[in-house]
Amino acid sequence: MYLIKSVVIIGLLMAAATVLAAPKSDLWPRWEAHDPDATLQVDHSAWDDFLQKYLVTDHTSGVHRVRYADVTDADRSSLQGYLKLLENTPVSALNRAEQMAYWFNFYNALTLEVILEHYPVSSIRRINISPGFFSRGPWDAPLVEVEGQSLTLNDIEHRILRPIWNDPRIHYGVNCASIGCPNLQPHPFTAENLESMLEAAAREFINHPRGVDPEGRRLGLSSIYDWFSEDFGESDQEILEHIAGYAEPPLAATLRNYSGRISYDYNWDLNE
């Protein structure tokens, strides 16, 4: 009897570990469709208006904060209208750059709406609406429908953005409403500003202690570089080289000369 119980417990723990592990990049081929010659542009002005009203970019912590408690009913309705516009956009008819901007903005605006739907809440991980006994957070909950397909936040990040573009900077563009996350950017992504905004977002995060902290006995890195290490390099040295490419000169030198152990950390507190 004790052996059976032990086997059951071990099985449950293994299942929980599998569910809670960071999702792998897993292409959903349906979303590869695009039109390289398309000139259609998505209107992200409502998202821009919302960010201008409620995103605080000069907080002393260096982390962009959202004034969730101050969002009016009218502005929340506008945000929901923007999400509906994205749902009704023929994304397969867009060119690749428009699509990438579309998915970044969709992910970030949808995450913010999830927070508002459950606010007040201390962390996005407390919004346990994903299906499954061991599931935590909102990431696997079907939230929107695009071109007849139900989508989750994890679908957008790990089945569309990561596998289609294969760009490590994707992790600096998506925001999970947490202190430990790269900053929510003050303007929407567009086909025209993708490159400059992703570059700026990477530099911003890497030169902040939540991205890289060289001051302790071990080099401290964001857990993003552990959870998604495959996106940044095949070894610690390759990952550090990626990070050093965006670091200020003194930090870059430290990273390129580092051969010690690494510790990882992430702050899931709400970015308010």
C-alpha positions in Angstrom: 0.0 0.0 0.0 2.8 2.4 0.9 4.6 1.5 -2.3 1.5 2.3 -4.3 1.0 5.6 -2.6 4.6 6.5 -3.2 4.4 5.7 -6.9 1.2 7.8 -7.1 2.8 10.7 -5.4 5.9 10.5 -7.5 3.8 10.4 -10.6 1.8 13.4 -9.5 5.0 15.4 -8.8 6.4 14.5 -12.2 3.2 15.6 -13.9 3.2 18.9 -12.0 6.9 19.5 -12.9 6.0 18.9 -16.6 3.1 21.3 -16.5 5.0 24.0 -14.7 8.1 23.8 -16.9 8.6 26.7 -19.3 6.9 26.0 -22.7 9.0 25.0 -25.6 8.9 26.7 -29.0 6.4 24.5 -30.9 5.3 25.8 -34.3 1.6 25.9 -35.1 1.9 25.8 -38.9 -1.5 27.3 -39.4 -0.1 30.7 -38.6 2.8 30.6 -41.1 0.4 32.0 -43.7 1.3 35.6 -44.8 1.3 37.9 -47.8 4.8 39.3 -48.4 3.4 42.0 -50.7 0.6 43.1 -48.4 0.4 46.8 -47.6 -2.5 46.6 -45.0 -1.6 48.2 -41.7 -3.3 47.5 -38.4 -4.5 50.5 -36.4 -2.8 50.3 -33.0 -3.8 53.9 -32.0 -6.2 52.8 -29.2 -3.4 50.8 -27.6 -1.1 53.8 -27.9 -3.7 56.0 -26.2 -4.0 53.6 -23.4 -0.3 53.3 -22.8 0.1 57.1 -22.8 -2.5 57.4 -20.1 -1.6 54.5 -17.8 2.0 53.5 -18.3 4.6 55.1 -15.9 8.0 55.1 -17.6 9.9 57.2 -15.1 9.5 55.1 -11.9 12.6 55.3 -9.7 12.9 51.5 -9.8 13.6 51.6 -13.6 10.7 49.3 -14.1 7.8 50.6 -16.2 4.6 50.4 -14.1 0.9 50.4 -15.0 -1.7 52.4 -13.0 -4.2 49.6 -13.0 -6.3 51.1 -10.2 -6.8 54.3 -12.2 -8.2 52.8 -15.4 -11.6 54.2 -16.1 -14.5 52.1 -17.4 -14.4 54.1 -20.6 -10.7 53.4 -21.2 -11.2 49.7 -20.3 -14.0 49.6 -22.8 -11.6 51.1 -25.4 -9.0 48.5 -24.6 -11.5 45.8 -25.1 -12.6 47.3 -28.4 -9.0 47.3 -29.5 -8.7 43.6 -28.7 -11.9 42.9 -30.7 -10.3 44.8 -33.6 -7.3 42.5 -33.4 -9.5 39.5 -33.3 -11.3 40.6 -36.4 -8.1 41.4 -38.3 -7.2 39.0 -41.2 -3.7 38.4 -39.8 -2.9 35.8 -42.5 -3.2 38.6 -45.1 -0.5 40.7 -43.5 3.2 40.8 -44.3 5.6 39.4 -41.8 6.6 42.7 -40.1 3.0 43.7 -39.7 2.3 40.3 -38.2 5.1 40.4 -35.7 4.0 43.8 -34.5 0.4 42.6 -34.4 1.2 39.6 -32.2 3.4 41.6 -29.8 0.7 44.2 -29.3 -2.0 41.5 -29.0 -0.1 39.6 -26.3 0.7 42.7 -24.2 -2.8 44.3 -24.5 -4.5 41.0 -23.7 -2.3 40.4 -20.7 -3.2 43.8 -19.4 -6.9 43.1 -19.9 -6.5 39.8 -18.0 -5.0 41.8 -15.1 -7.9 44.3 -15.2 -10.4 41.5 -15.3 -9.1 40.1 -12.0 -7.8 43.3 -10.3 -6.8 43.8 -7.5 -4.3 40.9 -7.6 -0.7 40.8 -6.4 0.7 38.6 -9.2 -0.4 37.3 -12.6 0.4 33.9 -11.3 -2.5 34.1 -8.9 -5.0 34.3 -11.8 -5.5 30.6 -12.1 -7.9 30.3 -15.0 -5.9 27.8 -17.1 -7.4 24.4 -17.5 -5.7 21.5 -15.8 -5.3 20.4 -12.2 -1.6 21.6 -11.9 -1.9 24.6 -14.2 -1.0 28.0 -12.7 -1.8 31.5 -14.1 -3.8 32.5 -17.2 -1.4 31.5 -20.0 -3.2 28.3 -21.2 -6.7 29.7 -20.9 -8.5 30.3 -24.3 -9.0 34.0 -24.3 -9.5 35.2 -27.9 -10.5 33.9 -31.3 -8.6 34.8 -34.5 -9.6 33.6 -38.0 -11.8 31.0 -36.3 -9.1 29.7 -34.0 -9.2 29.9 -30.3 -5.9 31.2 -28.9 -4.2 31.4 -25.5 -1.3 33.6 -24.4 1.0 30.7 -24.6 -0.1 30.0 -28.2 0.8 33.6 -29.2 4.3 33.5 -27.6 5.4 29.9 -27.9 3.5 28.6 -30.9 3.6 31.7 -33.1 6.1 34.3 -32.2 9.1 32.2 -31.1 9.0 29.4 -33.7 8.1 31.6 -36.7 10.6 34.4 -36.1 13.3 32.6 -34.1 14.5 35.8 -32.6 15.7 35.9 -29.0 14.6 39.5 -28.7 11.0 38.2 -28.6 11.5 37.8 -24.9 12.2 41.5 -24.6 9.0 42.4 -26.5 6.4 40.4 -24.6 5.3 41.6 -21.2 3.8 39.4 -18.5 2.8 42.2 -16.1 5.5 41.4 -13.6 8.4 43.3 -12.0 10.9 40.8 -13.3 9.7 41.0 -16.9 11.3 43.3 -19.6 9.5 46.6 -19.7 6.1 47.1 -21.3 7.1 49.5 -24.0 5.5 53.0 -24.1 4.3 52.7 -27.7 2.8 49.9 -29.8 5.1 47.9 -32.0 4.7 48.6 -35.7 6.3 47.2 -38.8 8.4 50.4 -39.0 9.7 50.5 -35.4 10.1 46.8 -34.6 13.9 46.7 -35.0 14.6 49.9 -33.0 12.1 49.0 -30.2 13.4 45.5 -29.8 17.0 46.7 -29.6 16.0 49.3 -27.1 14.0 46.9 -25.0 17.0 44.4 -24.9 19.4 47.1 -23.8 17.0 48.4 -21.2 16.5 45.0 -19.6 20.0 43.8 -19.7 21.4 47.0 -18.1 19.0 46.8 -15.2 19.7 44.5 -12.2 16.6 42.4 -12.9 18.2 41.4 -16.2 21.8 41.1 -15.1 23.2 41.5 -11.6 27.0 41.2 -11.5 27.4 42.3 -7.8 26.9 39.1 -5.9 29.2 36.1 -5.3 27.7 34.6 -8.5 26.6 36.3 -11.6 22.9 36.9 -11.3 20.7 36.6 -14.4 17.0 36.8 -15.1 15.3 33.4 -15.1 14.3 34.1 -18.7 17.8 33.1 -19.7 17.3 29.8 -17.9 13.7 29.0 -18.9 14.4 29.8 -22.6 18.1 29.2 -22.8 17.7 27.4 -26.2 16.7 30.8 -27.7 19.8 32.6 -26.5 22.6 30.1 -27.2 23.7 26.5 -26.9 26.0 27.1 -23.8 26.4 29.6 -21.0 29.2 31.2 -23.0 26.9 31.8 -26.0 24.1 33.2 -23.7 26.5 35.5 -22.0 27.8 36.7 -25.4 24.3 37.5 -26.5 23.7 39.5 -23.3 27.1 41.2 -23.6 26.1 42.5 -27.0 23.5 44.8 -25.4 25.4 45.6 -22.2 27.2 48.8 -21.4 31.0 48.5 -21.8 32.0 47.7 -18.2 29.2 45.1 -17.8 30.0 43.6 -21.3 33.6 43.1 -20.2 32.5 41.4 -17.0 30.2 39.0 -18.9 32.8 38.1 -21.6 35.4 37.3 -18.9 33.1 35.4 -16.6 33.6 31.7 -16.1 31.9 31.2 -12.7 28.6 29.9 -11.6 25.3 31.6 -12.4 22.2 32.1 -10.3 18.8 32.9 -11.7 15.9 34.9 -10.2 12.6 36.4 -11.3 10.2 38.7 -9.5 6.5 37.8 -10.2 5.1 40.8 -8.3 2.6 42.8 -10.3 4.1 45.7 -12.2 1.9 48.4 -10.6 
